[in-house]
Amino acid sequence: MHVHVVGICGTFMGSLARLAKMLGHRVTGSDANVYPPMSLQLRDMGVELKEGYHADNLRPSPDLVIVGNALSRGNPEIEALLNAKLPYVSGPQWLAEQVLPGRRVLAVAGTHGKTTTASLLAWILECAGLEPGFLIGGVLRNFGLSARLGGGGAPFVVEADEYDTAFFDKRSKFVHYRPDIAVLNNLEFDHADIFPDLAAIERQFHHFVRTVPGNGSLLVADDEPALERVLDQGCWTPVQRFGQLAGSEWQLLLDPDDSRAFTVVSGGESHIVRWAMSGRHNAANAVAALAAASRLGVPLVEGCRALATFAAPRRRQEIRGEVGGIQVLDDFAHHPTAIALTLEGLNHDRHGGRLLAVIEPRSNTMRQGSMRARLIDSVALADSAWWYQPPGLDWSLADVIAGHAASRVETDLDVLVAHVVEQAVSGDRIVVMSNGGFGGIHDKLLRALEVRHGSSR
């Protein structure tokens, strides 16, 4: 079968293309920007890529077109697809119909931490010998992949996104997956481009809860009022809580003296975990993954051992390089809560230097300005913060940060890099936060540091 993927270079759609290729299909794809690393991974697999959206991309006619959710009516390739009456499906529907049947599906949902938690879960299951398949919105460094089919009949871990499915299906993606085991990590307002308020997102989470069978499992973070409101709308599946509250079935106890250690308590067992990540949010993600893995029979002690060898996904507190004793880190944080949690984790892991934050408000929610009142508080733990005002942002970052002495705004990326490098000294950590490539700022910073300090990475 010839499968054509429209919008192929996004992580989710590129991962679907990989799975389709693994299933033996001929796969082609198109995108407005065919860019690495996804383009290189796909070409290495023999996927033919086409730059831009054109009617000619659909000639000769594919047997099936998988449509990404970034595509809208008016796009020339979408219009050609509809006019020719070619068969088409959304990415989530294709996954549900072609990959998930016959599998025990574990789905991880939540405003924050989906990628990390799903990656943790996949690694725990791998270490337990279960050979899981997975599709996750980031490259798993333990596997070097963002998706794989896994062993025959093996469980499948999917990052369950609440964003809408496609131009013809405005339900959240996760309603397609029908998991046996679902993790609800947290819930707050996001995706202001498609949801008018938090109640609308809660309703979608309720639809997701409705798809989990009565003989399945719901693992729900404690101390999350929005998730409790979701469950209050109706729940037909056994629920277990995880988090820091006493009485939760999976309780997290943080180590006040060691940011890279925590204790998990469940069912009368207690185990200390020491691992490479820091921050209470990452520890909570780990407990959620341990709880989900236990539903497939993975003993707690075995799951804890797997955490010790876990490598965080790309762009999650990822060290991109170090020059002159100055580290440059990359993090995907693009929501005020995620920014604050990332800085909290790094702050607890200090070794004498300062924490310098560099932030691009790039997501649709951030660009609309619905979160701008929270931006200053989100960087309270940074010693200094530089904000990049990208072209097309129709509200002023300078107005938002006015009076905050530790913050600066720049509209020129090279000027921003020069100012950060001028201030940084040995022992400092520069953490760059954006959900995009940010103009290659990580390499720009490292090159400028090399020039200034006369040393290499």
N, C-alpha and C positions, 0 to 999 in steps of 0.2 A: 504494500500500500504506500502511495505517495502522500505524505502529510506535510502541509505547509503551515508554518507558524508565523503569524503576523504580530510584530512586536517582540521579536525573539531575543533581544539582547538584555532585557530585564532579567534579574536573577530567577524569578519564578518561571517565566516563559522559557528562558534558556534551559532551565532544569527540566522542564517538561519535554523540550526537544531532545535532551540527553536520554530521558526515559524512553521516548518514542524510538530513538535510534537503537537503544538496547533491546527493544522489543522486535527489532528486525525491519522496521519501516525505512523507506527512503524519506529523508527529511530535508526540507528546504525552509528558508525563513527570510523575513525582511524586517528592517527597522529603520527609523529615521537616522540613527547614529549607530553604525556597526563598529563597536569599540571593544578593546580588550578590558579585562581578561576574558570575558565570556566569549567574544568573537574568536579568540585563539583556541579556547577549549572546544568550541563547536567545530571549527575547521579541522582541528586535529582528529575529531571523530568522523569526519567526512560529511559534515553538514554544509550544504551550499548556501551562502549568505548573499543577500541582495540589499544594496544601500538604497534607502528611501522607499516610499510607498507608491507603487504604480500598478496600473491594471496589467501591464506586461508581466509582473511577478507571478500572475496566476495562469500563465501560459507555458507549457501545456497544462490543462486543468488538473489540479491535484484531486485525489480521492476524498480528502478531508482538509478543511482549514480550521486551525485552532486560533481563536481570536483573543488577543490580550486586552486587559481592561483599560489600557491607556488609549485605545482607539475609539473614535466617535464617528457618528454619521457625518458625512461630508469628506471624510478621508477618501482619497481616490481609490485606494485598494479595497476599502470596505464597500464603496459604491459599486465597484466592478464585481465584487463577490456577490452582492445582493442581486445585481442585474443579471448575472449569469446563472443565478439560482444554484450555486455550488453548495454542497453540504458543509455546514460549519457548526462548531461547538465552542463553548468557553473553555479556558484552561482547567478550571476546577471540575467542570462536568466531564471533560476527557479523563482527568485523573481518576475521578470516581468510577467511571465506567470501564476504563481500560487497565487500571493498575490495582485499585483497592479491592475489587471483589475477591472473596476467599481469604482475605488477610484480616488479622486483628489490627485494627487501626487505632493508633494513639495520637490524639490531636492536642496541640498546645495553643491556647488562646489567651489574649490579654493585651492591654495597651502597651505594656513594656515587657521586655525579657523573653519574648516568644522564641527568637532565634537562639539565644543562649540556652534556654531550658530545653528546647527540642534537640539541640546539639548534645547537651548533657545526657539526655535520655537515650539518644541513638548510641552514644559511646558506652553507656552502662550496659545496654543490651548487647552491644558488640563484644564487650569484655566478658559477658556471661555466655557467649557462644551462640547467640540467637540469630546472628547474621541479618540484622534488620535492614529493610529498605527505608528510604527516607527522601523527603523533599523539604528543604529548609532554605530560608531566605538569606543565606550567607554560605561562604565556603568553610566547611568543617576542616580545621587543620589536622585533626586526627585521621581524617580520611582523604584530604586533598580534593574533596568533591562537595557539591551542594545537593546532589541527588544520586540515588542508585536504586536498582530494583531489589537487591538483597537476595537471600536464599529463597528457594521454592517454598511458598506458603509461609514465609517468615513474617513477623509483625512489621508494620509500616508506620513510621513516625512522620507526621506532617505538621508544619507550622500553619496554624489555622488563623488566617487573616480575616478581620471584619470588614475590610474594604470591599467595595462592590465588585461584582463578578465580570460584567461585560456591558457593552452598550445596549444589549438586548435583555439583560438579566441584572436587575438592580438589587438583588438580594446579596447579602454578604457572602464572600467566598466559602466561609466555613460551613454553611448549611449543606453543602454538597458532600461533605466527607463522611458523615454518619459514623462517628467513631464508637468503638467499644469502651475506650477510656479517654476521658476529656479532662484537661487541666485548665482551670480558670485562674490565671495568675494575678490579675488586677484589672481594674476598669476605671477609666476616667475619660473626660472629653478629649477627643482627637478627631482628625479627618473633617475639619470644619467645611471643606469643600463639598461634602456629600451628606453630612449629618447636621441638622439644625441645632441639636442640643444633646445632652447626655442621655436623656430619656429615650431618644431615638436609637442610640447605640445599645442601651440596655434591652430594648425590644428585640434587636437583632441577636444579642446574646441569649435571650430567652428562646428565640427560634432555634438557635444552636443546641441549647439544653434539651429542647423537645426531640432532637434527633438521636439522643443517647438512649440506648435500650434499658429496660428495667433490670436486666441482668448484667449491665455494664457498670462503670464507675465514674463518678464525678469527684474530682479532687479540686477543692476550692480554697483559695487563700483566705485566712482569717483576717479580721479587722478591715474588711473591704465593704463598706456600706452599699456601694453600687452593685456588687455581686450578690449581696443579700436581697436587694430589691429584685434582681433578676430571678433568684430562686423563689421569691415570694409570688412571682407570676405563675408559678407552677413547676413542679419537679417530680419526676417519676423514677428517678435513679438513685441508688444509695450514694450518700455524700460523705466524704471525709475531708476534714479541714487540715491545713498545714500552715505553719507560721510561728510567730513568737508568743502567741497567747497560751497561757496555761490551760490545759484541757484539750488542746488540739491533738488529733490522732497522730500527727507528725509535727513534733515541736522542734523549733530551732533555738539553740542557745548560743549566743555569740560569745567569743572569747574577748574580754575587754583589753587584753594585753597583746593579742596577736591578730592582726587584720586578716591573716591568711589561714585562720583556724576557726572551727565552730564544732558544736556537738549537736547531733540529731538524736532525738528520743522518740521511740515508737514501739508499742506493744511490749513494754517492759525491757526493751533493749536500748542501749545507749552507746553511741560510737563517736569518737573524735575524728574529725576530718581535717587534714592539713593539705592544702592544695595551692595552685599557682595564682588563683584569682583573689581579689579583695573586695570588700564591701558587703553590707548586709543584703543588698538586693541580689547579688550573685549567690550568696549563701541560701537565700530563700528560693532562688531558681533551682539550686542543687537539691534542696529538700523536696521540692515539687517533682523533680525528675526521679529521685529515689522512691517516692511514693508511687509514681506511675509504674516504674519498673517492678515494684513489688507485686503489682496486680498481675504480672506475667510470671511470678514465682521467683524473681531474683532476690536472694536473701539480702538483708540490709548490710551486713558486713561485706558482702561481695560488691554491692553497689558503691559503698564507701571506698573500697580499694580502687575502683575504677576512677573515682574523682581525682585521686592522687596523680593520675597520668593524663588528665584531661587538659587539652590545649584549647583556649578560647577561640571562637570563630574569628575569622578575619574582621577587622574593624571594631572589635570589642576590646578596648584598652590595649590595642595592639602596638607594640613598640616598633616604629618604622626605622629608627636609627638613633645613634648617639654620637655626638661630636663635642669634644672638649668638656666631657662630663655633663652635657646637656642632652636629655632624652627628648625625642619627638614621638608622641603617641597619637594614634588615630582611634576615634570612637564614633560610632554611628548615632550617638545621642542627638535627637532633633526635636525634642519636646521639653518644656521647662522641667518637668519632673525627671526625665531621663538625664538631662544635663546636671541637675542637682545630685542625683544618685551617683552618677559617674564621678563627679568631683568629691562626693562624700567618701566613696571607696578609695580614691587616690589619696585623699587627705589623711585617711587612717593608715595609709601605707607610706607616710613620709619618712625620709631619712635625712632631714636637715635642710633640704632645698625648698624652693618656692614652687607654687603651682600656677602656671600661666595658661589661661584658657583662650582659645581662638575659635570663634563660633560663626557659622553661616546659617542664618534663618532661611532655610531652603525649602522645607516641606510645604505642601499646600496650606496646611493649618497655620504654620508660622507666617507664610507670606500674606495670608489674609489678615494677620494682625490680631486674631482672636486671643492669642496668648501673650501679647506684648506687656501687659501689666505685671506678668509674673517673671519677666526676664531678669530683672535686677536681682530678685531674691534667689533665682536659680544659680547665680554665680557667687553667692555669699562666701563660699569656702575657697574661692580662687584668690590668690594674692593680686593678680591683675587679669583683666579680661579685655580682649580685643574683639570687636564685632565688625563683621564685613557686611556692608549694605550692598546687596547685589543689584544689578540693573533690573528695573521693572518693579521694584518694591515700592508700593504707593503710599507707604507711611514712613515716618522718619525714625530711625534708630537713635539718632542724636537727641531727639526730643525725649525718647523713652529713658535714656541713660543720664539725662541732664541731672547734675548734682551728685552723681555716683563717681567719686574720685578715682576709683580703681578701674573704671571702664573707659575705653576709647572706641571710636567708630572710624572706619576707613572705607572709602569707596574705590580705592585703587589697591589691588591685591599686592603688587610689588612694594608699595609704600608700607602696607601692613606688615609684610614679611620683614622689611628693613627695620621697622620700629620694634618688632618682637625680638629680633636677633640682637639689636643694639642693647636691649634691656637684659637679656638672658645671660646668666653666669653659671659657672660649674655647679652642679648639684640641682639645678632647676629642671622641672619637667614641663614641656609645652604640650598640652593636650588639645588636639584639633577635633572639633565636633561638627559634623554635618552628615546629612543622608545622601550626599552626592560626592563627586570627585573634587569639589572645591578648587577647581583650576590647577590641580597638581601642587597644592600648597605644601604638602609634606616634603616633596623633593626640593621645592624652592627653599624651604626653611633649612633643610640639611645642607644644600649647596651654599647658602649664605653663611651658615655656621662654619662650614669648612673654610670659606674665604676669610672670615673674621678671626677664627682661632688657629688657622694654619695647620689644621689636622684633618684626618679623614675619618670616615665612619668605621 
